[in-house]
């Protein structure tokens, strides 16, 4: 599921947890939240801007 999340955020960085849950098969908002938290802890993504108006940034290994 984490690969699916990263792929979706690459094309739609402003996606919400609800958007992700609707577009990723066999997922729930709670499952998306869990995996977003894991991706943040791994340093693969970060949230920029406000909670409602912000976007996700995929972090590459050079940052």
HTML snippet that shows the backbone in 3Dmol.js (N, CA, C, O; Angstrom):
<script src="https://3Dmol.org/build/3Dmol-min.js"></script>
<div id="view" style="width:600px;height:400px;position:relative"></div>
<script>
const pdb = `
ATOM      1  N   UNK A   1       0.821  -1.193   0.000  1.00  0.00           N
ATOM      2  CA  UNK A   1       0.000   0.000   0.000  1.00  0.00           C
ATOM      3  C   UNK A   1       0.868   1.261   0.000  1.00  0.00           C
ATOM      4  O   UNK A   1       0.475   2.274  -0.579  1.00  0.00           O
ATOM      5  N   UNK A   2       2.028   1.217   0.633  1.00  0.00           N
ATOM      6  CA  UNK A   2       2.873   2.411   0.689  1.00  0.00           C
ATOM      7  C   UNK A   2       3.348   2.822  -0.698  1.00  0.00           C
ATOM      8  O   UNK A   2       3.445   4.014  -0.988  1.00  0.00           O
ATOM      9  N   UNK A   3       3.645   1.852  -1.558  1.00  0.00           N
ATOM     10  CA  UNK A   3       4.043   2.176  -2.934  1.00  0.00           C
ATOM     11  C   UNK A   3       2.894   2.844  -3.674  1.00  0.00           C
ATOM     12  O   UNK A   3       3.106   3.783  -4.441  1.00  0.00           O
ATOM     13  N   UNK A   4       1.670   2.358  -3.442  1.00  0.00           N
ATOM     14  CA  UNK A   4       0.491   2.959  -4.069  1.00  0.00           C
ATOM     15  C   UNK A   4       0.296   4.394  -3.583  1.00  0.00           C
ATOM     16  O   UNK A   4      -0.037   5.280  -4.370  1.00  0.00           O
ATOM     17  N   UNK A   5       0.501   4.621  -2.300  1.00  0.00           N
ATOM     18  CA  UNK A   5       0.375   5.970  -1.737  1.00  0.00           C
ATOM     19  C   UNK A   5       1.404   6.900  -2.369  1.00  0.00           C
ATOM     20  O   UNK A   5       1.065   8.006  -2.790  1.00  0.00           O
ATOM     21  N   UNK A   6       2.649   6.460  -2.436  1.00  0.00           N
ATOM     22  CA  UNK A   6       3.701   7.286  -3.038  1.00  0.00           C
ATOM     23  C   UNK A   6       3.399   7.590  -4.498  1.00  0.00           C
ATOM     24  O   UNK A   6       3.599   8.717  -4.952  1.00  0.00           O
ATOM     25  N   UNK A   7       2.917   6.595  -5.234  1.00  0.00           N
ATOM     26  CA  UNK A   7       2.596   6.803  -6.648  1.00  0.00           C
ATOM     27  C   UNK A   7       1.469   7.821  -6.799  1.00  0.00           C
ATOM     28  O   UNK A   7       1.527   8.685  -7.674  1.00  0.00           O
ATOM     29  N   UNK A   8       0.446   7.724  -5.954  1.00  0.00           N
ATOM     30  CA  UNK A   8      -0.678   8.659  -6.049  1.00  0.00           C
ATOM     31  C   UNK A   8      -0.255  10.071  -5.644  1.00  0.00           C
ATOM     32  O   UNK A   8      -0.664  11.045  -6.278  1.00  0.00           O
ATOM     33  N   UNK A   9       0.555  10.189  -4.599  1.00  0.00           N
ATOM     34  CA  UNK A   9       1.007  11.511  -4.162  1.00  0.00           C
ATOM     35  C   UNK A   9       1.930  12.161  -5.187  1.00  0.00           C
ATOM     36  O   UNK A   9       2.009  13.388  -5.258  1.00  0.00           O
ATOM     37  N   UNK A  10       2.624  11.357  -5.974  1.00  0.00           N
ATOM     38  CA  UNK A  10       3.502  11.907  -7.011  1.00  0.00           C
ATOM     39  C   UNK A  10       2.697  12.655  -8.070  1.00  0.00           C
ATOM     40  O   UNK A  10       3.172  13.641  -8.632  1.00  0.00           O
ATOM     41  N   UNK A  11       1.473  12.185  -8.344  1.00  0.00           N
ATOM     42  CA  UNK A  11       0.651  12.859  -9.360  1.00  0.00           C
ATOM     43  C   UNK A  11      -0.379  13.804  -8.751  1.00  0.00           C
ATOM     44  O   UNK A  11      -0.923  14.661  -9.448  1.00  0.00           O
ATOM     45  N   UNK A  12      -0.651  13.652  -7.450  1.00  0.00           N
ATOM     46  CA  UNK A  12      -1.647  14.493  -6.792  1.00  0.00           C
ATOM     47  C   UNK A  12      -1.182  14.833  -5.371  1.00  0.00           C
ATOM     48  O   UNK A  12      -1.705  14.282  -4.402  1.00  0.00           O
ATOM     49  N   UNK A  13      -0.203  15.738  -5.240  1.00  0.00           N
ATOM     50  CA  UNK A  13       0.363  16.024  -3.916  1.00  0.00           C
ATOM     51  C   UNK A  13      -0.607  16.680  -2.934  1.00  0.00           C
ATOM     52  O   UNK A  13      -0.347  16.679  -1.731  1.00  0.00           O
ATOM     53  N   UNK A  14      -1.702  17.231  -3.410  1.00  0.00           N
ATOM     54  CA  UNK A  14      -2.669  17.861  -2.511  1.00  0.00           C
ATOM     55  C   UNK A  14      -3.732  16.875  -2.028  1.00  0.00           C
ATOM     56  O   UNK A  14      -4.710  17.282  -1.402  1.00  0.00           O
ATOM     57  N   UNK A  15      -3.554  15.596  -2.309  1.00  0.00           N
ATOM     58  CA  UNK A  15      -4.551  14.589  -1.946  1.00  0.00           C
ATOM     59  C   UNK A  15      -4.734  14.506  -0.434  1.00  0.00           C
ATOM     60  O   UNK A  15      -3.781  14.620   0.337  1.00  0.00           O
ATOM     61  N   UNK A  16      -5.977  14.306  -0.038  1.00  0.00           N
ATOM     62  CA  UNK A  16      -6.297  14.103   1.379  1.00  0.00           C
ATOM     63  C   UNK A  16      -6.292  12.603   1.678  1.00  0.00           C
ATOM     64  O   UNK A  16      -6.205  11.775   0.772  1.00  0.00           O
ATOM     65  N   UNK A  17      -6.387  12.274   2.960  1.00  0.00           N
ATOM     66  CA  UNK A  17      -6.489  10.854   3.324  1.00  0.00           C
ATOM     67  C   UNK A  17      -7.726  10.237   2.692  1.00  0.00           C
ATOM     68  O   UNK A  17      -7.700   9.087   2.253  1.00  0.00           O
ATOM     69  N   UNK A  18      -8.800  10.998   2.648  1.00  0.00           N
ATOM     70  CA  UNK A  18     -10.038  10.491   2.054  1.00  0.00           C
ATOM     71  C   UNK A  18      -9.843  10.217   0.565  1.00  0.00           C
ATOM     72  O   UNK A  18     -10.277   9.179   0.064  1.00  0.00           O
ATOM     73  N   UNK A  19      -9.191  11.144  -0.151  1.00  0.00           N
ATOM     74  CA  UNK A  19      -8.900  10.935  -1.573  1.00  0.00           C
ATOM     75  C   UNK A  19      -8.085   9.664  -1.775  1.00  0.00           C
ATOM     76  O   UNK A  19      -8.387   8.850  -2.648  1.00  0.00           O
ATOM     77  N   UNK A  20      -7.053   9.508  -0.960  1.00  0.00           N
ATOM     78  CA  UNK A  20      -6.198   8.329  -1.080  1.00  0.00           C
ATOM     79  C   UNK A  20      -6.996   7.051  -0.839  1.00  0.00           C
ATOM     80  O   UNK A  20      -6.839   6.075  -1.574  1.00  0.00           O
ATOM     81  N   UNK A  21      -7.844   7.048   0.177  1.00  0.00           N
ATOM     82  CA  UNK A  21      -8.638   5.860   0.489  1.00  0.00           C
ATOM     83  C   UNK A  21      -9.595   5.516  -0.648  1.00  0.00           C
ATOM     84  O   UNK A  21      -9.849   4.341  -0.913  1.00  0.00           O
ATOM     85  N   UNK A  22     -10.124   6.535  -1.319  1.00  0.00           N
ATOM     86  CA  UNK A  22     -11.039   6.289  -2.433  1.00  0.00           C
ATOM     87  C   UNK A  22     -10.325   5.747  -3.668  1.00  0.00           C
ATOM     88  O   UNK A  22     -10.915   4.987  -4.435  1.00  0.00           O
ATOM     89  N   UNK A  23      -9.079   6.122  -3.866  1.00  0.00           N
ATOM     90  CA  UNK A  23      -8.362   5.752  -5.084  1.00  0.00           C
ATOM     91  C   UNK A  23      -7.443   4.546  -4.938  1.00  0.00           C
ATOM     92  O   UNK A  23      -6.966   4.016  -5.941  1.00  0.00           O
ATOM     93  N   UNK A  24      -7.191   4.110  -3.733  1.00  0.00           N
ATOM     94  CA  UNK A  24      -6.323   2.950  -3.523  1.00  0.00           C
ATOM     95  C   UNK A  24      -7.197   1.782  -3.076  1.00  0.00           C
ATOM     96  O   UNK A  24      -7.899   1.863  -2.068  1.00  0.00           O
ATOM     97  N   UNK A  25      -7.142   0.705  -3.837  1.00  0.00           N
ATOM     98  CA  UNK A  25      -7.977  -0.465  -3.560  1.00  0.00           C
ATOM     99  C   UNK A  25      -7.704  -1.046  -2.179  1.00  0.00           C
ATOM    100  O   UNK A  25      -6.577  -1.034  -1.684  1.00  0.00           O
ATOM    101  N   UNK A  26      -8.764  -1.551  -1.578  1.00  0.00           N
ATOM    102  CA  UNK A  26      -8.691  -2.234  -0.281  1.00  0.00           C
ATOM    103  C   UNK A  26      -8.044  -1.386   0.807  1.00  0.00           C
ATOM    104  O   UNK A  26      -7.256  -1.891   1.606  1.00  0.00           O
ATOM    105  N   UNK A  27      -8.374  -0.105   0.837  1.00  0.00           N
ATOM    106  CA  UNK A  27      -7.811   0.762   1.870  1.00  0.00           C
ATOM    107  C   UNK A  27      -8.919   1.523   2.585  1.00  0.00           C
ATOM    108  O   UNK A  27     -10.008   1.727   2.050  1.00  0.00           O
ATOM    109  N   UNK A  28      -8.609   1.934   3.805  1.00  0.00           N
ATOM    110  CA  UNK A  28      -9.511   2.762   4.597  1.00  0.00           C
ATOM    111  C   UNK A  28      -8.759   4.028   4.981  1.00  0.00           C
ATOM    112  O   UNK A  28      -7.538   4.097   4.840  1.00  0.00           O
ATOM    113  N   UNK A  29      -9.482   5.023   5.463  1.00  0.00           N
ATOM    114  CA  UNK A  29      -8.808   6.245   5.915  1.00  0.00           C
ATOM    115  C   UNK A  29      -7.855   5.948   7.071  1.00  0.00           C
ATOM    116  O   UNK A  29      -6.779   6.540   7.152  1.00  0.00           O
ATOM    117  N   UNK A  30      -8.240   5.042   7.959  1.00  0.00           N
ATOM    118  CA  UNK A  30      -7.351   4.671   9.066  1.00  0.00           C
ATOM    119  C   UNK A  30      -6.091   3.985   8.547  1.00  0.00           C
ATOM    120  O   UNK A  30      -4.992   4.241   9.040  1.00  0.00           O
ATOM    121  N   UNK A  31      -6.250   3.117   7.557  1.00  0.00           N
ATOM    122  CA  UNK A  31      -5.093   2.456   6.959  1.00  0.00           C
ATOM    123  C   UNK A  31      -4.181   3.438   6.254  1.00  0.00           C
ATOM    124  O   UNK A  31      -2.958   3.322   6.318  1.00  0.00           O
ATOM    125  N   UNK A  32      -4.786   4.412   5.578  1.00  0.00           N
ATOM    126  CA  UNK A  32      -4.004   5.449   4.900  1.00  0.00           C
ATOM    127  C   UNK A  32      -3.245   6.275   5.937  1.00  0.00           C
ATOM    128  O   UNK A  32      -2.061   6.560   5.756  1.00  0.00           O
ATOM    129  N   UNK A  33      -3.922   6.663   7.028  1.00  0.00           N
ATOM    130  CA  UNK A  33      -3.261   7.447   8.080  1.00  0.00           C
ATOM    131  C   UNK A  33      -2.067   6.683   8.644  1.00  0.00           C
ATOM    132  O   UNK A  33      -0.988   7.251   8.813  1.00  0.00           O
ATOM    133  N   UNK A  34      -2.257   5.402   8.934  1.00  0.00           N
ATOM    134  CA  UNK A  34      -1.172   4.579   9.468  1.00  0.00           C
ATOM    135  C   UNK A  34       0.017   4.576   8.506  1.00  0.00           C
ATOM    136  O   UNK A  34       1.156   4.776   8.927  1.00  0.00           O
ATOM    137  N   UNK A  35      -0.243   4.353   7.226  1.00  0.00           N
ATOM    138  CA  UNK A  35       0.842   4.269   6.253  1.00  0.00           C
ATOM    139  C   UNK A  35       1.479   5.623   5.974  1.00  0.00           C
ATOM    140  O   UNK A  35       2.684   5.687   5.728  1.00  0.00           O
ATOM    141  N   UNK A  36       0.710   6.704   6.005  1.00  0.00           N
ATOM    142  CA  UNK A  36       1.306   8.035   5.866  1.00  0.00           C
ATOM    143  C   UNK A  36       2.248   8.318   7.035  1.00  0.00           C
ATOM    144  O   UNK A  36       3.338   8.857   6.846  1.00  0.00           O
ATOM    145  N   UNK A  37       1.822   7.952   8.241  1.00  0.00           N
ATOM    146  CA  UNK A  37       2.681   8.131   9.420  1.00  0.00           C
ATOM    147  C   UNK A  37       3.972   7.331   9.279  1.00  0.00           C
ATOM    148  O   UNK A  37       5.046   7.825   9.619  1.00  0.00           O
ATOM    149  N   UNK A  38       3.877   6.107   8.783  1.00  0.00           N
ATOM    150  CA  UNK A  38       5.068   5.273   8.580  1.00  0.00           C
ATOM    151  C   UNK A  38       5.993   5.902   7.541  1.00  0.00           C
ATOM    152  O   UNK A  38       7.208   5.948   7.738  1.00  0.00           O
ATOM    153  N   UNK A  39       5.423   6.387   6.436  1.00  0.00           N
ATOM    154  CA  UNK A  39       6.233   7.011   5.389  1.00  0.00           C
ATOM    155  C   UNK A  39       6.923   8.270   5.911  1.00  0.00           C
ATOM    156  O   UNK A  39       8.066   8.552   5.550  1.00  0.00           O
ATOM    157  N   UNK A  40       6.215   9.036   6.775  1.00  0.00           N
ATOM    158  CA  UNK A  40       6.837  10.226   7.378  1.00  0.00           C
ATOM    159  C   UNK A  40       7.990   9.826   8.291  1.00  0.00           C
ATOM    160  O   UNK A  40       9.056  10.439   8.246  1.00  0.00           O
ATOM    161  N   UNK A  41       7.786   8.802   9.118  1.00  0.00           N
ATOM    162  CA  UNK A  41       8.842   8.355  10.031  1.00  0.00           C
ATOM    163  C   UNK A  41      10.058   7.828   9.272  1.00  0.00           C
ATOM    164  O   UNK A  41      11.189   7.958   9.740  1.00  0.00           O
ATOM    165  N   UNK A  42       9.826   7.237   8.107  1.00  0.00           N
ATOM    166  CA  UNK A  42      10.925   6.735   7.278  1.00  0.00           C
ATOM    167  C   UNK A  42      11.615   7.855   6.505  1.00  0.00           C
ATOM    168  O   UNK A  42      12.648   7.637   5.871  1.00  0.00           O
ATOM    169  N   UNK A  43      11.035   9.057   6.562  1.00  0.00           N
ATOM    170  CA  UNK A  43      11.624  10.200   5.873  1.00  0.00           C
ATOM    171  C   UNK A  43      11.369  10.217   4.379  1.00  0.00           C
ATOM    172  O   UNK A  43      12.094  10.876   3.634  1.00  0.00           O
ATOM    173  N   UNK A  44      10.340   9.496   3.931  1.00  0.00           N
ATOM    174  CA  UNK A  44      10.048   9.424   2.503  1.00  0.00           C
ATOM    175  C   UNK A  44       9.093  10.514   2.033  1.00  0.00           C
ATOM    176  O   UNK A  44       9.092  10.883   0.858  1.00  0.00           O
ATOM    177  N   UNK A  45       8.278  11.029   2.954  1.00  0.00           N
ATOM    178  CA  UNK A  45       7.357  12.117   2.621  1.00  0.00           C
ATOM    179  C   UNK A  45       7.348  13.125   3.754  1.00  0.00           C
ATOM    180  O   UNK A  45       7.739  12.826   4.883  1.00  0.00           O
ATOM    181  N   UNK A  46       6.895  14.328   3.429  1.00  0.00           N
ATOM    182  CA  UNK A  46       6.664  15.337   4.464  1.00  0.00           C
ATOM    183  C   UNK A  46       5.495  16.203   4.028  1.00  0.00           C
ATOM    184  O   UNK A  46       5.228  16.366   2.838  1.00  0.00           O
ATOM    185  N   UNK A  47       4.814  16.747   5.005  1.00  0.00           N
ATOM    186  CA  UNK A  47       3.662  17.607   4.750  1.00  0.00           C
ATOM    187  C   UNK A  47       4.141  19.045   4.766  1.00  0.00           C
ATOM    188  O   UNK A  47       4.839  19.460   5.692  1.00  0.00           O
ATOM    189  N   UNK A  48       3.772  19.809   3.746  1.00  0.00           N
ATOM    190  CA  UNK A  48       4.137  21.220   3.676  1.00  0.00           C
ATOM    191  C   UNK A  48       2.869  22.061   3.642  1.00  0.00           C
ATOM    192  O   UNK A  48       1.899  21.719   2.966  1.00  0.00           O
ATOM    193  N   UNK A  49       2.890  23.155   4.374  1.00  0.00           N
ATOM    194  CA  UNK A  49       1.747  24.057   4.396  1.00  0.00           C
ATOM    195  C   UNK A  49       0.745  23.674   5.468  1.00  0.00           C
ATOM    196  O   UNK A  49       1.014  22.846   6.339  1.00  0.00           O
ATOM    197  N   UNK A  50      -0.405  24.294   5.380  1.00  0.00           N
ATOM    198  CA  UNK A  50      -1.463  24.099   6.373  1.00  0.00           C
ATOM    199  C   UNK A  50      -2.066  22.701   6.271  1.00  0.00           C
ATOM    200  O   UNK A  50      -1.951  22.030   5.246  1.00  0.00           O
ATOM    201  N   UNK A  51      -2.707  22.283   7.349  1.00  0.00           N
ATOM    202  CA  UNK A  51      -3.310  20.952   7.383  1.00  0.00           C
ATOM    203  C   UNK A  51      -4.350  20.774   6.276  1.00  0.00           C
ATOM    204  O   UNK A  51      -4.393  19.729   5.627  1.00  0.00           O
ATOM    205  N   UNK A  52      -5.182  21.786   6.061  1.00  0.00           N
ATOM    206  CA  UNK A  52      -6.221  21.658   5.035  1.00  0.00           C
ATOM    207  C   UNK A  52      -5.778  22.149   3.671  1.00  0.00           C
ATOM    208  O   UNK A  52      -6.257  21.647   2.654  1.00  0.00           O
ATOM    209  N   UNK A  53      -4.888  23.102   3.624  1.00  0.00           N
ATOM    210  CA  UNK A  53      -4.509  23.671   2.336  1.00  0.00           C
ATOM    211  C   UNK A  53      -3.122  23.280   1.869  1.00  0.00           C
ATOM    212  O   UNK A  53      -2.647  23.772   0.845  1.00  0.00           O
ATOM    213  N   UNK A  54      -2.466  22.396   2.614  1.00  0.00           N
ATOM    214  CA  UNK A  54      -1.098  22.029   2.282  1.00  0.00           C
ATOM    215  C   UNK A  54      -1.018  20.932   1.239  1.00  0.00           C
ATOM    216  O   UNK A  54      -2.007  20.576   0.599  1.00  0.00           O
ATOM    217  N   UNK A  55       0.184  20.411   1.088  1.00  0.00           N
ATOM    218  CA  UNK A  55       0.403  19.326   0.143  1.00  0.00           C
ATOM    219  C   UNK A  55       1.515  18.415   0.656  1.00  0.00           C
ATOM    220  O   UNK A  55       2.270  18.771   1.560  1.00  0.00           O
ATOM    221  N   UNK A  56       1.591  17.244   0.060  1.00  0.00           N
ATOM    222  CA  UNK A  56       2.616  16.272   0.409  1.00  0.00           C
ATOM    223  C   UNK A  56       3.805  16.438  -0.509  1.00  0.00           C
ATOM    224  O   UNK A  56       3.652  16.709  -1.700  1.00  0.00           O
ATOM    225  N   UNK A  57       4.986  16.274   0.048  1.00  0.00           N
ATOM    226  CA  UNK A  57       6.212  16.329  -0.739  1.00  0.00           C
ATOM    227  C   UNK A  57       6.927  14.996  -0.578  1.00  0.00           C
ATOM    228  O   UNK A  57       7.172  14.539   0.539  1.00  0.00           O
ATOM    229  N   UNK A  58       7.260  14.379  -1.707  1.00  0.00           N
ATOM    230  CA  UNK A  58       8.039  13.149  -1.675  1.00  0.00           C
ATOM    231  C   UNK A  58       9.499  13.556  -1.578  1.00  0.00           C
ATOM    232  O   UNK A  58      10.000  14.313  -2.409  1.00  0.00           O
ATOM    233  N   UNK A  59      10.171  13.054  -0.566  1.00  0.00           N
ATOM    234  CA  UNK A  59      11.552  13.434  -0.292  1.00  0.00           C
ATOM    235  C   UNK A  59      12.475  12.426  -0.962  1.00  0.00           C
ATOM    236  O   UNK A  59      12.329  11.216  -0.785  1.00  0.00           O
ATOM    237  N   UNK A  60      13.427  12.944  -1.735  1.00  0.00           N
ATOM    238  CA  UNK A  60      14.390  12.015  -2.327  1.00  0.00           C
ATOM    239  C   UNK A  60      15.595  11.877  -1.414  1.00  0.00           C
ATOM    240  O   UNK A  60      15.723  12.615  -0.437  1.00  0.00           O
ATOM    241  N   UNK A  61      16.460  10.961  -1.716  1.00  0.00           N
ATOM    242  CA  UNK A  61      17.588  10.654  -0.846  1.00  0.00           C
ATOM    243  C   UNK A  61      18.612  11.761  -0.716  1.00  0.00           C
ATOM    244  O   UNK A  61      19.471  11.691   0.164  1.00  0.00           O
ATOM    245  N   UNK A  62      18.553  12.790  -1.567  1.00  0.00           N
ATOM    246  CA  UNK A  62      19.549  13.855  -1.542  1.00  0.00           C
ATOM    247  C   UNK A  62      19.195  14.979  -0.584  1.00  0.00           C
ATOM    248  O   UNK A  62      19.993  15.899  -0.407  1.00  0.00           O
ATOM    249  N   UNK A  63      18.033  14.934   0.035  1.00  0.00           N
ATOM    250  CA  UNK A  63      17.610  16.036   0.899  1.00  0.00           C
ATOM    251  C   UNK A  63      17.881  15.737   2.346  1.00  0.00           C
ATOM    252  O   UNK A  63      17.586  16.561   3.212  1.00  0.00           O
TER     253      UNK A  63
END
`;
const viewer = $3Dmol.createViewer("view");
viewer.addModel(pdb, "pdb");
viewer.setStyle({}, {cartoon: {color: "spectrum"}});
viewer.zoomTo();
viewer.render();
</script>
